[in-house]
Amino acid sequence: MTDSIGDIRLHVGLAPFVDAVNNRTERLSRHAEKQKVFGWFCTYTPIELIHAAGFLPVRIHGGMIRIENAGSLVPNFM
């Protein structure tokens, strides 16, 4: 048995991960009620230090749209 997301066919064993991605906003809101959240872009960010400071580190990813002005604010690889 499989689930599908767009054109991708997934094995049922991945269903909890698919659910986590699809409900990430709600899950983050629940965590934010209990713990401070710290968003980060850069791959080289020391997330252990964020944890040690008492925050929940959350990687900020881009969406599927092209962002025109981001290069003036952050390096292109972010």
N, CA, C and O atoms as a GROMACS GRO file, in nm:
protein
  312
    1MET      N    1   0.085  -0.118   0.000
    1MET     CA    2   0.000   0.000   0.000
    1MET      C    3   0.089   0.124   0.000
    1MET      O    4   0.195   0.124   0.063
    2THR      N    5   0.048   0.229  -0.069
    2THR     CA    6   0.129   0.350  -0.079
    2THR      C    7   0.044   0.473  -0.057
    2THR      O    8  -0.077   0.471  -0.075
    3ASP      N    9   0.110   0.580  -0.017
    3ASP     CA   10   0.052   0.714  -0.012
    3ASP      C   11   0.115   0.792  -0.126
    3ASP      O   12   0.224   0.758  -0.171
    4SER      N   13   0.050   0.895  -0.173
    4SER     CA   14   0.112   0.976  -0.276
    4SER      C   15   0.108   1.122  -0.235
    4SER      O   16   0.010   1.170  -0.178
    5ILE      N   17   0.216   1.191  -0.265
    5ILE     CA   18   0.225   1.335  -0.244
    5ILE      C   19   0.266   1.391  -0.379
    5ILE      O   20   0.378   1.365  -0.425
    6GLY      N   21   0.180   1.465  -0.443
    6GLY     CA   22   0.210   1.512  -0.577
    6GLY      C   23   0.232   1.393  -0.668
    6GLY      O   24   0.146   1.306  -0.679
    7ASP      N   25   0.346   1.387  -0.734
    7ASP     CA   26   0.379   1.277  -0.824
    7ASP      C   27   0.466   1.172  -0.757
    7ASP      O   28   0.506   1.075  -0.821
    8ILE      N   29   0.496   1.189  -0.629
    8ILE     CA   30   0.586   1.097  -0.559
    8ILE      C   31   0.504   0.989  -0.490
    8ILE      O   32   0.410   1.019  -0.416
    9ARG      N   33   0.539   0.864  -0.512
    9ARG     CA   34   0.473   0.752  -0.446
    9ARG      C   35   0.558   0.712  -0.325
    9ARG      O   36   0.678   0.694  -0.338
   10LEU      N   37   0.495   0.699  -0.209
   10LEU     CA   38   0.567   0.670  -0.086
   10LEU      C   39   0.520   0.540  -0.024
   10LEU      O   40   0.402   0.505  -0.033
   11HIS      N   41   0.611   0.470   0.037
   11HIS     CA   42   0.578   0.348   0.112
   11HIS      C   43   0.504   0.389   0.239
   11HIS      O   44   0.534   0.494   0.295
   12VAL      N   45   0.408   0.309   0.285
   12VAL     CA   46   0.326   0.340   0.402
   12VAL      C   47   0.413   0.363   0.526
   12VAL      O   48   0.374   0.440   0.614
   13GLY      N   49   0.530   0.298   0.535
   13GLY     CA   50   0.617   0.316   0.649
   13GLY      C   51   0.664   0.460   0.667
   13GLY      O   52   0.711   0.496   0.775
   14LEU      N   53   0.652   0.541   0.564
   14LEU     CA   54   0.693   0.681   0.572
   14LEU      C   55   0.578   0.772   0.615
   14LEU      O   56   0.598   0.893   0.629
   15ALA      N   57   0.460   0.718   0.636
   15ALA     CA   58   0.342   0.798   0.668
   15ALA      C   59   0.364   0.892   0.788
   15ALA      O   60   0.319   1.006   0.780
   16PRO      N   61   0.430   0.849   0.898
   16PRO     CA   62   0.450   0.944   1.009
   16PRO      C   63   0.536   1.063   0.970
   16PRO      O   64   0.516   1.174   1.020
   17PHE      N   65   0.632   1.042   0.880
   17PHE     CA   66   0.718   1.152   0.836
   17PHE      C   67   0.642   1.246   0.744
   17PHE      O   68   0.658   1.368   0.752
   18VAL      N   69   0.560   1.190   0.658
   18VAL     CA   70   0.477   1.271   0.570
   18VAL      C   71   0.381   1.356   0.654
   18VAL      O   72   0.361   1.474   0.626
   19ASP      N   73   0.323   1.296   0.756
   19ASP     CA   74   0.233   1.367   0.846
   19ASP      C   75   0.306   1.480   0.918
   19ASP      O   76   0.252   1.589   0.934
   20ALA      N   77   0.429   1.454   0.961
   20ALA     CA   78   0.508   1.556   1.031
   20ALA      C   79   0.534   1.676   0.941
   20ALA      O   80   0.527   1.790   0.986
   21VAL      N   81   0.564   1.651   0.814
   21VAL     CA   82   0.589   1.760   0.720
   21VAL      C   83   0.461   1.835   0.690
   21VAL      O   84   0.459   1.958   0.688
   22ASN      N   85   0.354   1.763   0.666
   22ASN     CA   86   0.227   1.827   0.632
   22ASN      C   87   0.170   1.909   0.746
   22ASN      O   88   0.098   2.006   0.722
   23ASN      N   89   0.198   1.871   0.870
   23ASN     CA   90   0.144   1.940   0.988
   23ASN      C   91   0.250   2.019   1.064
   23ASN      O   92   0.237   2.041   1.184
   24ARG      N   93   0.356   2.060   0.995
   24ARG     CA   94   0.469   2.125   1.063
   24ARG      C   95   0.431   2.257   1.130
   24ARG      O   96   0.484   2.289   1.236
   25THR      N   97   0.340   2.332   1.072
   25THR     CA   98   0.301   2.460   1.132
   25THR      C   99   0.230   2.439   1.265
   25THR      O  100   0.258   2.508   1.363
   26GLU      N  101   0.139   2.343   1.269
   26GLU     CA  102   0.067   2.315   1.392
   26GLU      C  103   0.162   2.259   1.499
   26GLU      O  104   0.152   2.295   1.616
   27ARG      N  105   0.254   2.170   1.457
   27ARG     CA  106   0.349   2.112   1.552
   27ARG      C  107   0.440   2.220   1.609
   27ARG      O  108   0.469   2.220   1.729
   28LEU      N  109   0.485   2.312   1.526
   28LEU     CA  110   0.571   2.420   1.573
   28LEU      C  111   0.497   2.511   1.669
   28LEU      O  112   0.553   2.556   1.769
   29SER      N  113   0.371   2.537   1.641
   29SER     CA  114   0.290   2.620   1.732
   29SER      C  115   0.278   2.555   1.869
   29SER      O  116   0.285   2.623   1.971
   30ARG      N  117   0.258   2.423   1.871
   30ARG     CA  118   0.249   2.352   2.000
   30ARG      C  119   0.381   2.359   2.076
   30ARG      O  120   0.381   2.379   2.197
   31HIS      N  121   0.495   2.344   2.007
   31HIS     CA  122   0.625   2.353   2.072
   31HIS      C  123   0.650   2.495   2.123
   31HIS      O  124   0.709   2.513   2.229
   32ALA      N  125   0.607   2.594   2.047
   32ALA     CA  126   0.631   2.733   2.084
   32ALA      C  127   0.556   2.772   2.211
   32ALA      O  128   0.595   2.867   2.279
   33GLU      N  129   0.450   2.700   2.244
   33GLU     CA  130   0.379   2.727   2.369
   33GLU      C  131   0.461   2.684   2.490
   33GLU      O  132   0.444   2.739   2.599
   34LYS      N  133   0.550   2.586   2.472
   34LYS     CA  134   0.630   2.531   2.582
   34LYS      C  135   0.773   2.582   2.586
   34LYS      O  136   0.835   2.586   2.692
   35GLN      N  137   0.827   2.619   2.471
   35GLN     CA  138   0.969   2.651   2.461
   35GLN      C  139   0.989   2.763   2.359
   35GLN      O  140   0.914   2.772   2.262
   36LYS      N  141   1.089   2.848   2.382
   36LYS     CA  142   1.122   2.952   2.286
   36LYS      C  143   1.178   2.888   2.159
   36LYS      O  144   1.250   2.789   2.165
   37VAL      N  145   1.143   2.946   2.045
   37VAL     CA  146   1.185   2.894   1.916
   37VAL      C  147   1.284   2.990   1.854
   37VAL      O  148   1.266   3.112   1.859
   38PHE      N  149   1.391   2.935   1.795
   38PHE     CA  150   1.494   3.015   1.729
   38PHE      C  151   1.508   2.966   1.586
   38PHE      O  152   1.549   2.852   1.563
   39GLY      N  153   1.475   3.051   1.488
   39GLY     CA  154   1.486   3.014   1.348
   39GLY      C  155   1.624   3.047   1.293
   39GLY      O  156   1.680   3.151   1.326
   40TRP      N  157   1.677   2.959   1.210
   40TRP     CA  158   1.811   2.980   1.154
   40TRP      C  159   1.815   2.939   1.008
   40TRP      O  160   1.741   2.850   0.965
   41PHE      N  161   1.902   3.006   0.929
   41PHE     CA  162   1.918   2.980   0.787
   41PHE      C  163   2.043   2.898   0.756
   41PHE      O  164   2.037   2.798   0.686
   42CYS      N  165   2.153   2.941   0.809
   42CYS     CA  166   2.285   2.895   0.766
   42CYS      C  167   2.315   2.751   0.807
   42CYS      O  168   2.287   2.710   0.920
   43THR      N  169   2.372   2.676   0.714
   43THR     CA  170   2.411   2.537   0.740
   43THR      C  171   2.512   2.527   0.854
   43THR      O  172   2.515   2.427   0.925
   44TYR      N  173   2.593   2.628   0.870
   44TYR     CA  174   2.701   2.624   0.969
   44TYR      C  175   2.660   2.673   1.107
   44TYR      O  176   2.745   2.687   1.195
   45THR      N  177   2.532   2.697   1.128
   45THR     CA  178   2.483   2.742   1.258
   45THR      C  179   2.504   2.632   1.363
   45THR      O  180   2.464   2.518   1.341
   46PRO      N  181   2.565   2.666   1.477
   46PRO     CA  182   2.587   2.565   1.581
   46PRO      C  183   2.459   2.540   1.662
   46PRO      O  184   2.435   2.605   1.764
   47ILE      N  185   2.378   2.446   1.614
   47ILE     CA  186   2.247   2.425   1.678
   47ILE      C  187   2.261   2.376   1.821
   47ILE      O  188   2.168   2.391   1.901
   48GLU      N  189   2.375   2.316   1.856
   48GLU     CA  190   2.397   2.273   1.995
   48GLU      C  191   2.396   2.393   2.089
   48GLU      O  192   2.347   2.383   2.201
   49LEU      N  193   2.449   2.506   2.043
   49LEU     CA  194   2.448   2.626   2.126
   49LEU      C  195   2.307   2.682   2.141
   49LEU      O  196   2.272   2.735   2.246
   50ILE      N  197   2.227   2.670   2.037
   50ILE     CA  198   2.088   2.715   2.045
   50ILE      C  199   2.013   2.630   2.147
   50ILE      O  200   1.938   2.682   2.230
   51HIS      N  201   2.033   2.497   2.141
   51HIS     CA  202   1.974   2.408   2.241
   51HIS      C  203   2.021   2.444   2.381
   51HIS      O  204   1.940   2.452   2.474
   52ALA      N  205   2.152   2.466   2.397
   52ALA     CA  206   2.208   2.496   2.528
   52ALA      C  207   2.152   2.626   2.586
   52ALA      O  208   2.144   2.641   2.707
   53ALA      N  209   2.114   2.719   2.499
   53ALA     CA  210   2.055   2.846   2.544
   53ALA      C  211   1.907   2.832   2.578
   53ALA      O  212   1.844   2.928   2.621
   54GLY      N  213   1.851   2.712   2.560
   54GLY     CA  214   1.712   2.687   2.597
   54GLY      C  215   1.611   2.707   2.486
   54GLY      O  216   1.491   2.710   2.511
   55PHE      N  217   1.658   2.720   2.363
   55PHE     CA  218   1.569   2.739   2.249
   55PHE      C  219   1.550   2.610   2.171
   55PHE      O  220   1.630   2.517   2.182
   56LEU      N  221   1.443   2.605   2.094
   56LEU     CA  222   1.421   2.498   1.999
   56LEU      C  223   1.470   2.548   1.864
   56LEU      O  224   1.409   2.638   1.807
   57PRO      N  225   1.580   2.492   1.809
   57PRO     CA  226   1.628   2.539   1.679
   57PRO      C  227   1.541   2.487   1.566
   57PRO      O  228   1.514   2.367   1.558
   58VAL      N  229   1.498   2.577   1.478
   58VAL     CA  230   1.413   2.541   1.366
   58VAL      C  231   1.477   2.595   1.239
   58VAL      O  232   1.496   2.716   1.225
   59ARG      N  233   1.510   2.505   1.147
   59ARG     CA  234   1.571   2.546   1.020
   59ARG      C  235   1.467   2.614   0.934
   59ARG      O  236   1.357   2.561   0.915
   60ILE      N  237   1.499   2.731   0.881
   60ILE     CA  238   1.409   2.805   0.794
   60ILE      C  239   1.444   2.771   0.650
   60ILE      O  240   1.556   2.794   0.605
   61HIS      N  241   1.348   2.714   0.579
   61HIS     CA  242   1.366   2.674   0.440
   61HIS      C  243   1.283   2.764   0.350
   61HIS      O  244   1.183   2.822   0.393
   62GLY      N  245   1.326   2.776   0.226
   62GLY     CA  246   1.249   2.851   0.128
   62GLY      C  247   1.132   2.770   0.078
   62GLY      O  248   1.123   2.650   0.099
   63GLY      N  249   1.043   2.837   0.012
   63GLY     CA  250   0.928   2.770  -0.047
   63GLY      C  251   0.955   2.737  -0.193
   63GLY      O  252   1.070   2.731  -0.236
   64MET      N  253   0.850   2.717  -0.265
   64MET     CA  254   0.861   2.679  -0.405
   64MET      C  255   0.856   2.799  -0.499
   64MET      O  256   0.864   2.783  -0.621
   65ILE      N  257   0.843   2.919  -0.444
   65ILE     CA  258   0.837   3.038  -0.530
   65ILE      C  259   0.975   3.102  -0.538
   65ILE      O  260   1.058   3.086  -0.449
   66ARG      N  261   0.999   3.174  -0.645
   66ARG     CA  262   1.126   3.245  -0.662
   66ARG      C  263   1.121   3.374  -0.582
   66ARG      O  264   1.027   3.452  -0.594
   67ILE      N  265   1.224   3.396  -0.502
   67ILE     CA  266   1.232   3.517  -0.420
   67ILE      C  267   1.336   3.609  -0.484
   67ILE      O  268   1.454   3.575  -0.490
   68GLU      N  269   1.292   3.722  -0.530
   68GLU     CA  270   1.377   3.812  -0.607
   68GLU      C  271   1.475   3.894  -0.523
   68GLU      O  272   1.589   3.912  -0.564
   69ASN      N  273   1.433   3.944  -0.407
   69ASN     CA  274   1.514   4.039  -0.331
   69ASN      C  275   1.598   3.977  -0.220
   69ASN      O  276   1.667   4.050  -0.148
   70ALA      N  277   1.593   3.847  -0.204
   70ALA     CA  278   1.663   3.782  -0.092
   70ALA      C  279   1.813   3.802  -0.102
   70ALA      O  280   1.880   3.816   0.001
   71GLY      N  281   1.870   3.805  -0.223
   71GLY     CA  282   2.014   3.820  -0.241
   71GLY      C  283   2.069   3.949  -0.185
   71GLY      O  284   2.188   3.957  -0.155
   72SER      N  285   1.986   4.049  -0.171
   72SER     CA  286   2.032   4.176  -0.114
   72SER      C  287   2.035   4.171   0.040
   72SER      O  288   2.093   4.259   0.104
   73LEU      N  289   1.973   4.069   0.098
   73LEU     CA  290   1.964   4.059   0.243
   73LEU      C  291   2.051   3.949   0.302
   73LEU      O  292   2.108   3.965   0.409
   74VAL      N  293   2.062   3.836   0.232
   74VAL     CA  294   2.140   3.722   0.279
   74VAL      C  295   2.219   3.664   0.162
   74VAL      O  296   2.182   3.688   0.046
   75PRO      N  297   2.326   3.590   0.188
   75PRO     CA  298   2.400   3.528   0.077
   75PRO      C  299   2.312   3.434  -0.005
   75PRO      O  300   2.215   3.378   0.047
   76ASN      N  301   2.345   3.417  -0.132
   76ASN     CA  302   2.263   3.339  -0.224
   76ASN      C  303   2.247   3.194  -0.183
   76ASN      O  304   2.144   3.133  -0.213
   77PHE      N  305   2.345   3.135  -0.113
   77PHE     CA  306   2.334   2.994  -0.077
   77PHE      C  307   2.236   2.970   0.036
   77PHE      O  308   2.211   2.854   0.071
   78MET      N  309   2.179   3.074   0.093
   78MET     CA  310   2.080   3.056   0.198
   78MET      C  311   1.942   3.056   0.138
   78MET      O  312   1.843   3.042   0.210
   0.00000   0.00000   0.00000
